[in-house]
């Protein structure tokens, strides 16, 4: 089967990046974490004083966009791509709670989204991309051959995020994590620019009680089913062409 683009959308801490990375590795595809791109812009804003006491200087961030370059570089050790901000590996820095607190508001800025979406669309032109985020199936890759919308129980999401942060040495409480996730959900769903929503043709994957392997098996089955459908369509098309030619020869 020819390479396809796979769009994975969903709420924060639903395991989008986990399944996307595993899927990309399984298929030999390129994995793009769009959330990391917005986190990089948020990190740049924090480092450069464009966010003060939680207040975002939107105009200053827009003016700084030409100075913000987000790229990905394959990591031979982890077998996935790391995020780079202006040439610096910021994979760990962008996952900190300080960035999480402001990233939804940063991603809601129209000019920021326009720049990031343009980059994302360019990345998908050659196909063979697994991309996860909030508006991939609805805006970035509306014609993606496979769209997944991920969700999970809030308590499960909180536990996952809490473990992720504390395992990296961050000092947070579960209540703080829950408050952060709830706030991000609200911001993502209610923003004016391409809000989070399920594409009409997306398949819902609730992974509240699924292991990583079970999720991977579920999606790979979808891809195999898609491949069978494509093969059947091609067979029917060939049969139709043969029938038309036979009639013409007759």
Secondary structure, DSSP 8 states (H G I E B T S, - for coil): ----EEEEEE-TTSSHHHHHHHHHHHHT-EEEEHHHHHHHHHHHHHHTT-EETTEE-HHHHHHHGGG--EEEEEETTTTEEEEEETTEE-TTGGGSHHHHTTHHHHHT-HHHHHHHHHHHHHHTTTS-EEEEESSIIIII-TT-SEEEEEE--HHHHHHHHHHHHHHTT----HHHHHHHHHHHHHHHHH-SSS-----TT-EEEE-TT--HHHHHHHHHHHHHHHHHHHHHHHHHHHHHHHHHHHHHH-
